[in-house]
Every structure is written in C-alpha cells, then in structure tokens.
Amino acid sequence: MLNGHPSERLPNTLNVSFPGIAGRELLSRVAERVAASVGSACHSEADTVSGVLAAMGFDAGRALEAVRLSVGWMTTPEEIEAAAAALSEGAKGTGV
C-alpha cells in the first residue's frame, strides 16, 4: 500500500506498507538482495512509529509495516524489477 500522495512526491523515493509483515522483518528476509530502510537514519534501530506516517494519520500497524525505498541516478530498471520481485517474495515468505 502506497504511503503518501501518488504524484506529489520525490521522484526517486517511495514509502510503502506490506500488510501482515513488519517492515523490519521483511527487510531481514531480503537483506542480501535489497538495500532499504524502515525509517530515517536517526531512528534506524528503533521499532517506533514514524512521526511522519503518524502525522499523516496512519495507524501504528500500517506504519510499522512500512518500508522506505529510493533509487539513485545509477539504478537500472532491471535492479528495480529485481528489488520489487524480492520484496514481493519476501512479503509472501517465499524465495528467502
């Protein structure tokens, strides 16, 4: 589920929630294939609700299921596809 406005956003950053799995658990499942985070660097070790997502009105469950993704100028479409597939498999508990 997309967290944030569908078009009024940075073009290289995406915040999404994966229902049924905590963002930190999902990232541990795909750590060898995807570099991402569950929040800002200053909260990287805390299992707390993002202040930004809370201010946007998201409940704690959805906020804790969130993952923040971004791409750089060297990121290829193939790398994006591979990351999407890995995250999908990790959320389903397959391909780990």
JORA-V390293 format. One record per backbone hydrogen bond with DSSP energy under -1.0 kcal/mol. NH is the residue of the N-H (numbers start at 0). CO is the residue of the C=O. Records with the same first field share a line. If there is no record, write none. Layout:
BEGIN
NH = CO + CO
END
This chain:
BEGIN
2 = 14
8 = 6
13 = 68
15 = 66
16 = 0
17 = 64
20 = 17
22 = 63
25 = 21
26 = 22
27 = 23
28 = 24
29 = 25
32 = 29
33 = 29
36 = 67
42 = 39
43 = 40
45 = 42
47 = 45
53 = 49
54 = 50
55 = 51
56 = 53
57 = 52
62 = 58
63 = 59
65 = 62
66 = 15
67 = 36
68 = 13
70 = 11
74 = 71
79 = 75
80 = 76
81 = 77
82 = 78
83 = 79
84 = 80
85 = 81
86 = 82
87 = 83
88 = 84
89 = 85
90 = 86
91 = 87
93 = 88
END
